[in-house]
Amino acid sequence: MNRISRGLLLPVVCLGSVLTLSACQTNEDPAKGGFFSGLSNLSDGTYDKRAQQKKETLENEQDVNTQKQRELERSQQQQSAVAAEKTEAQQKAAALDKDIADLKKKAAKAKGNTTELQRQITQLEARIAQVKADPVSNDAEKSARLDSLRKQKDALSKELDTLIGR
């Protein structure tokens, strides 16, 4: 062979050997692959695919995080609404307790037969206690029932005022 052919033969053999070795065993993980694995992954786009997959995974996790944050905010709003309903029901119950005590005082001052009114006041007081102690009803239902009992209390109050002469 002539010198030019020999001079080209060595680089061609080396290049062929490099390509052959790089095709043998590659690893997609740059931390685990070697030089030839890195050359192979760069040339066939494996690193780009891997980077794209990591990016998509990150974006998906960020979406999940955003959804969970929104769920948390909705839960906190619902919790606030329930707390407000509970406070409202407790305030109505306390107001009715005070009004019942006032009715009892009026009945004691009333002239004439107040036995029936006393019985009605006692029944109303028992119903209020039932509503307050009801573990099954939610706060909105309790509030509605307390509103109904307030109307009954108002009727009794008017009847007492008539007896007293107001």
C-alpha positions as a Python dict, from the first residue, in 0.01 Angstrom:
ca = {
    (1, 'M'): (0, 0, 0),
    (2, 'N'): (114, 344, -54),
    (3, 'R'): (179, 600, 217),
    (4, 'I'): (-139, 796, 166),
    (5, 'S'): (-349, 487, 199),
    (6, 'R'): (-163, 389, 515),
    (7, 'G'): (-203, 738, 654),
    (8, 'L'): (-578, 722, 603),
    (9, 'L'): (-611, 369, 724),
    (10, 'L'): (-519, 444, 1084),
    (11, 'P'): (-774, 725, 1135),
    (12, 'V'): (-1045, 524, 961),
    (13, 'V'): (-974, 220, 1178),
    (14, 'C'): (-973, 436, 1491),
    (15, 'L'): (-1298, 605, 1391),
    (16, 'G'): (-1453, 268, 1313),
    (17, 'S'): (-1341, 132, 1646),
    (18, 'V'): (-1484, 433, 1828),
    (19, 'L'): (-1817, 398, 1650),
    (20, 'T'): (-1824, 25, 1714),
    (21, 'L'): (-1745, 69, 2083),
    (22, 'S'): (-1997, 347, 2123),
    (23, 'A'): (-2270, 127, 1980),
    (24, 'C'): (-2194, -160, 2214),
    (25, 'Q'): (-2318, -46, 2547),
    (26, 'T'): (-2471, 291, 2623),
    (27, 'N'): (-2644, 433, 2924),
    (28, 'E'): (-2895, 716, 2904),
    (29, 'D'): (-2789, 852, 3240),
    (30, 'P'): (-2493, 1085, 3191),
    (31, 'A'): (-2373, 1016, 3545),
    (32, 'K'): (-2348, 643, 3476),
    (33, 'G'): (-2246, 637, 3110),
    (34, 'G'): (-1895, 687, 2993),
    (35, 'F'): (-1742, 893, 2717),
    (36, 'F'): (-1868, 672, 2437),
    (37, 'S'): (-2211, 651, 2590),
    (38, 'G'): (-2217, 1030, 2610),
    (39, 'L'): (-2118, 1062, 2243),
    (40, 'S'): (-2387, 817, 2143),
    (41, 'N'): (-2655, 991, 2351),
    (42, 'L'): (-2559, 1331, 2212),
    (43, 'S'): (-2571, 1207, 1855),
    (44, 'D'): (-2904, 1023, 1875),
    (45, 'G'): (-3089, 1286, 2086),
    (46, 'T'): (-3132, 1071, 2396),
    (47, 'Y'): (-3022, 1353, 2627),
    (48, 'D'): (-3273, 1592, 2469),
    (49, 'K'): (-3551, 1336, 2508),
    (50, 'R'): (-3455, 1279, 2869),
    (51, 'A'): (-3447, 1653, 2941),
    (52, 'Q'): (-3790, 1691, 2778),
    (53, 'Q'): (-3931, 1408, 2991),
    (54, 'K'): (-3794, 1568, 3307),
    (55, 'K'): (-3945, 1902, 3204),
    (56, 'E'): (-4287, 1742, 3143),
    (57, 'T'): (-4272, 1563, 3477),
    (58, 'L'): (-4192, 1891, 3652),
    (59, 'E'): (-4479, 2070, 3476),
    (60, 'N'): (-4721, 1790, 3569),
    (61, 'E'): (-4614, 1804, 3933),
    (62, 'Q'): (-4654, 2182, 3933),
    (63, 'D'): (-5008, 2141, 3795),
    (64, 'V'): (-5090, 1890, 4068),
    (65, 'N'): (-4948, 2128, 4328),
    (66, 'T'): (-5166, 2411, 4194),
    (67, 'Q'): (-5475, 2189, 4207),
    (68, 'K'): (-5400, 2084, 4563),
    (69, 'Q'): (-5350, 2448, 4663),
    (70, 'R'): (-5693, 2535, 4519),
    (71, 'E'): (-5851, 2241, 4702),
    (72, 'L'): (-5695, 2365, 5025),
    (73, 'E'): (-5833, 2715, 4967),
    (74, 'R'): (-6184, 2575, 4899),
    (75, 'S'): (-6166, 2364, 5215),
    (76, 'Q'): (-6062, 2665, 5419),
    (77, 'Q'): (-6352, 2867, 5277),
    (78, 'Q'): (-6595, 2587, 5360),
    (79, 'Q'): (-6451, 2565, 5709),
    (80, 'S'): (-6503, 2939, 5756),
    (81, 'A'): (-6862, 2913, 5632),
    (82, 'V'): (-6938, 2628, 5872),
    (83, 'A'): (-6781, 2821, 6159),
    (84, 'A'): (-6997, 3124, 6073),
    (85, 'E'): (-7311, 2906, 6067),
    (86, 'K'): (-7217, 2756, 6403),
    (87, 'T'): (-7157, 3099, 6556),
    (88, 'E'): (-7491, 3223, 6420),
    (89, 'A'): (-7676, 2922, 6565),
    (90, 'Q'): (-7504, 2968, 6902),
    (91, 'Q'): (-7595, 3337, 6908),
    (92, 'K'): (-7958, 3259, 6826),
    (93, 'A'): (-7969, 2996, 7100),
    (94, 'A'): (-7820, 3238, 7355),
    (95, 'A'): (-8068, 3509, 7256),
    (96, 'L'): (-8357, 3265, 7293),
    (97, 'D'): (-8232, 3159, 7636),
    (98, 'K'): (-8232, 3522, 7745),
    (99, 'D'): (-8577, 3582, 7597),
    (100, 'I'): (-8717, 3276, 7776),
    (101, 'A'): (-8578, 3404, 8105),
    (102, 'D'): (-8747, 3739, 8036),
    (103, 'L'): (-9076, 3562, 7959),
    (104, 'K'): (-9057, 3377, 8288),
    (105, 'K'): (-9013, 3707, 8469),
    (106, 'K'): (-9311, 3857, 8285),
    (107, 'A'): (-9524, 3554, 8364),
    (108, 'A'): (-9440, 3582, 8730),
    (109, 'K'): (-9552, 3946, 8726),
    (110, 'A'): (-9871, 3875, 8531),
    (111, 'K'): (-10198, 3889, 8711),
    (112, 'G'): (-10446, 3608, 8674),
    (113, 'N'): (-10407, 3255, 8557),
    (114, 'T'): (-10062, 3206, 8406),
    (115, 'T'): (-10038, 2831, 8453),
    (116, 'E'): (-10098, 2761, 8083),
    (117, 'L'): (-9844, 3022, 7979),
    (118, 'Q'): (-9589, 2880, 8223),
    (119, 'R'): (-9644, 2534, 8070),
    (120, 'Q'): (-9598, 2672, 7716),
    (121, 'I'): (-9281, 2855, 7820),
    (122, 'T'): (-9144, 2534, 7975),
    (123, 'Q'): (-9223, 2340, 7655),
    (124, 'L'): (-9056, 2607, 7443),
    (125, 'E'): (-8753, 2597, 7669),
    (126, 'A'): (-8733, 2216, 7630),
    (127, 'R'): (-8753, 2242, 7249),
    (128, 'I'): (-8472, 2498, 7248),
    (129, 'A'): (-8260, 2266, 7459),
    (130, 'Q'): (-8333, 1979, 7215),
    (131, 'V'): (-8221, 2187, 6918),
    (132, 'K'): (-7902, 2294, 7094),
    (133, 'A'): (-7818, 1935, 7193),
    (134, 'D'): (-7907, 1778, 6855),
    (135, 'P'): (-7591, 1601, 6729),
    (136, 'V'): (-7743, 1503, 6392),
    (137, 'S'): (-7861, 1835, 6250),
    (138, 'N'): (-7610, 2070, 6093),
    (139, 'D'): (-7578, 2430, 6207),
    (140, 'A'): (-7794, 2568, 5923),
    (141, 'E'): (-8082, 2334, 6018),
    (142, 'K'): (-8043, 2424, 6384),
    (143, 'S'): (-8053, 2793, 6294),
    (144, 'A'): (-8377, 2745, 6097),
    (145, 'R'): (-8537, 2552, 6385),
    (146, 'L'): (-8429, 2823, 6630),
    (147, 'D'): (-8591, 3084, 6404),
    (148, 'S'): (-8917, 2890, 6423),
    (149, 'L'): (-8891, 2870, 6802),
    (150, 'R'): (-8824, 3245, 6814),
    (151, 'K'): (-9160, 3302, 6641),
    (152, 'Q'): (-9332, 3087, 6904),
    (153, 'K'): (-9155, 3287, 7175),
    (154, 'D'): (-9272, 3612, 7017),
    (155, 'A'): (-9634, 3486, 7021),
    (156, 'L'): (-9603, 3393, 7389),
    (157, 'S'): (-9450, 3731, 7462),
    (158, 'K'): (-9745, 3910, 7300),
    (159, 'E'): (-9987, 3697, 7497),
    (160, 'L'): (-9806, 3785, 7823),
    (161, 'D'): (-9801, 4153, 7732),
    (162, 'T'): (-10180, 4133, 7684),
    (163, 'L'): (-10220, 3971, 8026),
    (164, 'I'): (-9998, 4230, 8190),
    (165, 'G'): (-10185, 4506, 8019),
    (166, 'R'): (-9918, 4651, 7793),
}
